[in-house]
Amino acid sequence: MNYVLTLIIPIIISLIITPFVRKLAFRLNIVDQPNSHRKVHQKVMPYLGGIAIYISFSLSYLIADHFTTFESTTIGNSILIGGLIIVITGSIDDAVDIRPIHKLVGQMIAALIPIYYGLSINVISLPFIEDGLYVGWFGIAITFIWIVGMTNAVNFIDGLDGLASGVSAISFGALFVVSLLLGNMMLAFTSILLIGALLGFLPYNFYPARIFMGDSGSLFLGYTLAVLSLLELKQVTLVSFLVPIIILGIPLMDTFYAMIRRKLKGVPISSPDKDHLHHRFLHLGFSHRTTVLIIYAISFVFSCFAVLVLYTNILLSLFVVGIVLVLVHLFAEFIGIFSDQFKPLTSFLFKFIRAMERQK
């Protein structure tokens, strides 16, 4: 399979089609108005960038299916169908700002599509159980929750020009490398198509952006990341389960902290705020472009770490992941991801150090 050609086709389609989608968004008045309370941009910006990403991906997929040696699969086709439902749901939300429950219904329907075509976790391999633990219907429930949860995760980091699209491209790049190492050609092919679609979109979306991907884009990227990451997890080991979680570390971390932060404030989890990871970097004085590049770098480190985990044993992987989680949490508290006052782990460590000094 010629991966270079597979990458170039969606790049070209995305570069060509994005300006037309941009004009369409202005014509339909599907735009994002400046809002100092929760948004960073200072001028009216068109939405619907997700439509350009989806079209470039789906057209490239169909072209490859008809004119190359690649053969489509039921799971690949389910991404096209489920992705279309997600893009339509997100586009409607961009246009008329539908209620969260209505948006969730669209996501749940889309999540059922790959499950219907056979995507689900079947067996969990445990260290001391030779044949693994068959999970049956429980595996379907886990699959469903994973897809719906991850569909929303990318949406949380879609707050700066080029941030969500760049982080997603890096994540798809990591999935591409993992797929080559594990010999999953379907995953490799689909990942590189999505990388191409995003690389063609980024020139219009990177700071200063000329179009936003909107919910149609962020939800679609979260959805495809969720489905593709599960392609290697039909038989789960502890290490294999860690790989996609680490690859998707940035959106998962930001989602997790946003849920805790809003719970502490006593507001609904779905309510927006201006305390996400990228907002905190801006608060520390970093520029828009520098903040995006820093988060790119963090995402790249996470992705490299995920690949390395494949070559380590279970105990070492769990130990290193534990250390990384502690360091990440300390960093999150340092930049005030919850609030400038709520820093439980930092306070605990200071108290522990003082107690140790007194004993000396």
MIBAKE-523680 format. One record per residue (C-alpha): x, y, z; residue in one letter; residue number from 0. Coordinates in Angstrom, 2 decimals. Layout:
         X         Y         Z   resn   resi
         X         Y         Z      a    NUM
...
***
This chain:
         X         Y         Z   resn   resi
      0.00      0.00      0.00      m      0
      1.38      3.43     -0.99      n      1
      0.99      5.45      2.18      y      2
      2.45      8.62      0.62      v      3
     -0.26      8.68     -2.06      l      4
     -2.87      7.78      0.55      t      5
     -1.76     10.85      2.55      l      6
     -1.60     13.25     -0.41      i      7
     -5.12     12.60     -1.75      i      8
     -7.05     13.83      1.35      p      9
     -4.63     16.76      1.75      i     10
     -5.45     17.99     -1.76      i     11
     -9.20     17.46     -1.36      i     12
     -9.20     19.25      2.01      s     13
     -7.18     22.19      0.66      l     14
     -9.62     22.59     -2.24      i     15
    -12.92     22.08     -0.43      i     16
    -12.34     24.03      2.82      t     17
    -12.65     27.53      1.20      p     18
    -16.00     26.51     -0.32      f     19
    -17.25     25.27      3.06      v     20
    -16.08     28.56      4.58      r     21
    -18.17     30.55      2.09      k     22
    -21.14     28.28      2.72      l     23
    -20.93     28.90      6.47      a     24
    -20.95     32.67      5.94      f     25
    -23.84     32.42      3.47      r     26
    -25.90     30.35      5.93      l     27
    -24.75     32.60      8.82      n     28
    -23.42     29.61     10.73      i     29
    -20.75     31.58     12.53      v     30
    -19.17     31.92     15.97      d     31
    -19.63     35.32     17.60      q     32
    -16.94     36.71     19.92      p     33
    -17.69     36.13     23.60      n     34
    -15.22     37.44     26.18      s     35
    -16.62     35.19     28.90      h     36
    -15.67     31.89     27.30      r     37
    -14.00     32.49     23.89      k     38
    -10.65     33.82     22.76      v     39
    -11.26     35.05     19.19      h     40
    -12.15     38.70     18.60      q     41
    -14.04     38.54     15.28      k     42
    -16.87     36.60     13.68      v     43
    -15.60     33.18     12.52      m     44
    -17.35     30.67     10.22      p     45
    -18.12     27.18     11.51      y     46
    -18.62     23.90      9.58      l     47
    -14.93     23.06      9.15      g     48
    -15.85     19.54     10.24      g     49
    -17.80     19.13      7.01      i     50
    -14.63     19.79      5.01      a     51
    -12.69     17.26      7.10      i     52
    -15.42     14.63      6.73      y     53
    -15.81     15.12      2.98      i     54
    -12.06     14.93      2.34      s     55
    -11.80     11.78      4.46      f     56
    -14.84     10.01      3.02      s     57
    -14.02     10.88     -0.61      l     58
    -10.44      9.67     -0.13      s     59
    -11.73      6.48      1.46      y     60
    -14.07      5.79     -1.45      l     61
    -11.40      6.65     -4.04      i     62
     -8.94      4.25     -2.42      a     63
    -11.62      1.57     -2.22      d     64
    -12.33      1.76     -5.96      h     65
     -8.92      2.54     -7.46      f     66
     -6.34      0.88     -5.19      t     67
     -5.70     -2.56     -3.73      t     68
     -7.29     -1.44     -0.45      f     69
    -10.61     -3.11      0.30      e     70
    -13.16     -1.44      2.55      s     71
    -14.31     -3.23      5.69      t     72
    -17.56     -3.18      7.61      t     73
    -15.90     -1.23     10.42      i     74
    -14.48      1.28      7.93      g     75
    -17.91      1.69      6.36      n     76
    -19.44      2.10      9.81      s     77
    -17.10      5.05     10.41      i     78
    -18.45      6.69      7.26      l     79
    -22.07      6.13      8.33      i     80
    -21.61      6.93     12.02      g     81
    -19.33      9.83     11.17      g     82
    -22.01     11.30      8.90      l     83
    -24.54     11.14     11.76      i     84
    -22.02     12.86     14.04      i     85
    -21.23     15.59     11.48      v     86
    -24.93     16.27     10.89      i     87
    -25.55     16.44     14.66      t     88
    -22.60     18.79     15.17      g     89
    -23.57     20.99     12.23      s     90
    -27.11     21.40     13.57      i     91
    -25.65     22.36     16.95      d     92
    -23.32     24.88     15.27      d     93
    -26.31     26.37     13.46      a     94
    -28.99     26.53     16.17      v     95
    -27.25     25.49     19.43      d     96
    -29.36     22.43     20.29      i     97
    -29.78     21.14     23.85      r     98
    -27.03     18.82     25.17      p     99
    -29.47     15.90     25.50      i    100
    -30.40     16.15     21.82      h    101
    -26.73     16.21     20.83      k    102
    -26.13     13.18     23.05      l    103
    -28.89     11.24     21.27      v    104
    -27.11     11.76     17.94      g    105
    -23.84     10.57     19.46      q    106
    -25.48      7.48     20.93      m    107
    -27.01      6.53     17.59      i    108
    -23.63      6.96     15.89      a    109
    -21.95      4.84     18.60      a    110
    -24.32      1.97     17.87      l    111
    -23.29      1.80     14.19      i    112
    -19.80      0.25     14.62      p    113
    -21.13     -1.94     17.45      i    114
    -23.80     -3.25     15.08      y    115
    -21.05     -4.09     12.59      y    116
    -19.15     -6.08     15.21      g    117
    -16.85     -3.63     17.02      l    118
    -16.75     -4.47     20.73      s    119
    -14.38     -5.64     23.44      i    120
    -14.81     -9.41     23.79      n    121
    -12.07    -10.70     26.09      v    122
    -10.00     -9.10     28.85      i    123
     -6.67    -10.88     29.23      s    124
     -5.53    -10.94     32.86      l    125
     -2.03    -11.99     34.04      p    126
     -3.16    -15.08     35.99      f    127
     -6.07    -16.23     33.81      i    128
     -4.80    -18.30     30.88      e    129
     -7.76    -17.92     28.51      d    130
     -8.72    -14.42     29.58      g    131
    -12.04    -13.19     30.91      l    132
    -14.93    -13.23     28.45      y    133
    -17.02    -10.11     29.08      v    134
    -19.92    -10.64     26.64      g    135
    -22.59     -7.92     26.79      w    136
    -20.55     -6.00     29.36      f    137
    -17.91     -5.50     26.65      g    138
    -20.54     -3.95     24.40      i    139
    -21.48     -1.54     27.19      a    140
    -17.82     -0.58     27.67      i    141
    -17.46     -0.04     23.92      t    142
    -20.57      2.14     23.82      f    143
    -19.45      4.29     26.78      i    144
    -15.93      4.62     25.35      w    145
    -17.19      5.86     21.95      i    146
    -19.69      8.36     23.40      v    147
    -17.18      9.62     25.99      g    148
    -14.33     10.04     23.51      m    149
    -16.64     11.69     20.98      t    150
    -17.02     14.56     23.45      n    151
    -13.41     14.64     24.66      a    152
    -11.92     16.41     21.63      v    153
    -14.66     19.03     21.92      n    154
    -13.22     20.12     25.28      f    155
     -9.86     21.10     23.76      i    156
    -11.34     22.86     20.74      d    157
    -10.76     26.32     22.14      g    158
     -7.81     27.78     20.22      l    159
     -7.04     28.06     16.53      d    160
     -5.64     24.76     15.26      g    161
     -5.48     23.13     18.69      l    162
     -7.99     20.28     18.34      a    163
     -7.10     19.59     14.70      s    164
     -3.36     19.48     15.43      g    165
     -3.65     17.34     18.56      v    166
     -5.97     14.97     16.69      s    167
     -3.50     14.71     13.79      a    168
     -0.74     13.79     16.27      i    169
     -3.01     11.19     17.88      s    170
     -3.88      9.68     14.51      f    171
     -0.15      9.65     13.75      g    172
      0.48      7.61     16.89      a    173
     -2.34      5.22     15.96      l    174
     -0.73      4.88     12.51      f    175
      2.64      3.90     14.03      v    176
      0.99      1.48     16.47      v    177
     -1.02     -0.08     13.64      s    178
      2.15     -0.70     11.59      l    179
      3.88     -2.28     14.59      l    180
      0.88     -4.56     15.20      l    181
      0.20     -5.28     11.53      g    182
     -3.31     -3.75     11.42      n    183
     -3.49     -2.38      7.87      m    184
     -7.09     -1.20      8.20      m    185
     -6.17      0.99     11.14      l    186
     -3.05      2.27      9.37      a    187
     -4.95      3.14      6.20      f    188
     -7.82      4.93      7.95      t    189
     -5.47      6.82     10.29      s    190
     -3.37      8.20      7.45      i    191
     -6.47      9.32      5.54      l    192
     -7.58     11.29      8.58      l    193
     -4.09     12.76      9.03      i    194
     -4.22     13.95      5.42      g    195
     -7.67     15.48      5.85      a    196
     -6.44     17.38      8.93      l    197
     -3.17     18.53      7.33      l    198
     -5.17     19.98      4.44      g    199
     -7.51     21.73      6.87      f    200
     -4.83     23.10      9.25      l    201
     -3.59     25.94      6.95      p    202
     -7.08     27.45      7.25      y    203
     -7.49     26.61     10.94      n    204
     -4.09     27.39     12.47      f    205
     -3.61     30.79     14.11      y    206
     -4.88     33.17     12.85      p    207
     -7.73     30.90     11.77      a    208
    -10.03     31.59      8.84      r    209
    -12.52     28.85      9.75      i    210
    -13.42     26.84     12.85      f    211
    -14.15     23.13     12.72      m    212
    -17.08     23.60     15.10      g    213
    -18.87     20.74     16.82      d    214
    -19.20     19.04     13.44      s    215
    -15.40     18.66     13.40      g    216
    -14.49     18.14     17.04      s    217
    -17.21     15.51     17.54      l    218
    -16.25     13.72     14.32      f    219
    -12.58     13.60     15.31      l    220
    -13.44     12.34     18.80      g    221
    -15.72      9.71     17.27      y    222
    -13.12      8.42     14.80      t    223
    -10.38      8.40     17.45      l    224
    -12.65      6.35     19.70      a    225
    -13.59      3.80     17.04      v    226
    -10.08      3.42     15.61      l    227
     -8.49      3.04     19.03      s    228
    -10.83      0.11     19.71      l    229
     -9.74     -1.78     16.58      l    230
     -6.79     -3.14     18.54      e    231
     -8.76     -3.80     21.70      l    232
    -11.19     -6.59     20.80      k    233
     -9.01     -8.74     23.03      q    234
     -7.79     -6.43     25.76      v    235
     -4.59     -6.78     27.76      t    236
     -3.62     -4.30     30.43      l    237
     -0.87     -2.90     28.20      v    238
     -2.99     -2.70     25.05      s    239
     -5.71     -0.91     27.01      f    240
     -3.19      1.69     28.15      l    241
     -1.98      2.53     24.64      v    242
     -5.07      4.41     23.31      p    243
     -5.61      6.06     26.70      i    244
     -2.06      7.46     26.61      i    245
     -2.35      8.49     22.95      i    246
     -5.53     10.40     23.77      l    247
     -4.01     11.77     26.97      g    248
     -4.59     15.48     26.26      i    249
     -8.35     15.37     25.49      p    250
     -8.99     12.75     28.19      l    251
     -7.06     14.71     30.82      m    252
     -8.79     17.98     29.95      d    253
    -12.21     16.28     30.00      t    254
    -11.54     14.63     33.36      f    255
    -10.35     17.87     34.98      y    256
    -13.26     19.84     33.50      a    257
    -15.73     17.41     35.08      m    258
    -14.05     17.70     38.49      i    259
    -13.77     21.48     38.22      r    260
    -17.44     21.93     37.39      r    261
    -18.46     19.51     40.12      k    262
    -16.48     21.57     42.65      l    263
    -18.17     24.73     41.41      k    264
    -21.59     23.12     41.60      g    265
    -22.43     23.74     37.94      v    266
    -23.60     21.23     35.28      p    267
    -20.83     19.21     33.64      i    268
    -21.99     20.41     30.21      s    269
    -21.68     24.09     31.15      s    270
    -18.81     25.94     29.40      p    271
    -16.00     27.73     31.21      d    272
    -12.67     29.37     30.53      k    273
    -10.40     27.17     32.64      d    274
     -9.36     24.45     30.20      h    275
     -5.72     23.53     29.69      l    276
     -5.22     26.03     26.86      h    277
     -6.94     28.80     28.84      h    278
     -4.56     28.24     31.76      r    279
     -1.51     28.57     29.50      f    280
     -2.90     31.85     28.16      l    281
     -3.49     32.98     31.76      h    282
      0.18     32.29     32.50      l    283
      1.14     34.75     29.77      g    284
      1.87     32.50     26.79      f    285
      0.74     33.70     23.38      s    286
     -1.99     32.02     21.39      h    287
      0.43     30.39     18.95      r    288
      2.93     29.35     21.66      t    289
      0.17     27.77     23.75      t    290
     -0.96     25.66     20.81      v    291
      2.62     24.57     20.04      l    292
      3.24     23.65     23.70      i    293
      0.15     21.43     23.77      i    294
      1.23     19.91     20.44      y    295
      4.55     19.03     22.07      a    296
      2.84     17.51     25.13      i    297
      0.58     15.45     22.87      s    298
      3.60     14.26     20.87      f    299
      5.35     13.15     24.08      v    300
      2.23     11.24     25.14      f    301
      2.10      9.55     21.74      s    302
      5.78      8.52     21.86      c    303
      5.27      7.16     25.35      f    304
      2.28      5.12     24.16      a    305
      4.41      3.46     21.48      v    306
      7.13      2.66     24.02      l    307
      4.60      1.03     26.34      v    308
      4.10     -1.69     23.70      l    309
      7.66     -2.89     24.37      y    310
      7.60     -2.98     28.16      t    311
      6.17     -5.52     30.58      n    312
      2.91     -4.98     32.45      i    313
      4.36     -4.08     35.87      l    314
      6.87     -1.60     34.45      l    315
      4.20     -0.03     32.26      s    316
      1.80      0.40     35.19      l    317
      4.58      1.85     37.38      f    318
      5.68      4.36     34.75      v    319
      2.08      5.31     33.91      v    320
      1.44      5.89     37.62      g    321
      4.46      8.20     37.89      i    322
      3.39     10.08     34.78      v    323
     -0.14     10.53     36.11      l    324
      1.18     11.99     39.38      v    325
      3.46     14.39     37.50      l    326
      0.66     15.40     35.14      v    327
     -1.67     16.04     38.07      h    328
      0.94     18.14     39.87      l    329
      1.44     20.14     36.69      f    330
     -2.34     20.59     36.34      a    331
     -2.58     21.90     39.90      e    332
      0.40     24.19     39.30      f    333
     -1.28     25.94     36.38      i    334
     -4.58     26.16     38.31      g    335
     -6.66     23.75     36.24      i    336
     -9.19     23.46     39.12      f    337
     -8.70     26.86     40.74      s    338
     -5.87     28.90     42.20      d    339
     -6.74     27.58     45.68      q    340
     -7.78     23.92     45.16      f    341
     -4.50     21.99     44.96      k    342
     -4.99     18.84     47.10      p    343
     -2.01     16.77     45.91      l    344
      0.39     19.71     46.11      t    345
     -0.82     20.53     49.64      s    346
     -0.49     16.89     50.68      f    347
      3.09     16.70     49.39      l    348
      4.07     19.91     51.19      f    349
      2.57     18.60     54.44      k    350
      4.35     15.27     53.97      f    351
      7.71     16.99     53.36      i    352
      7.26     19.18     56.43      r    353
      6.37     16.14     58.54      a    354
      9.50     14.34     57.34      m    355
     11.64     17.40     58.18      e    356
     10.22     17.54     61.71      r    357
     11.14     13.89     62.32      q    358
     14.73     14.65     61.42      k    359
***
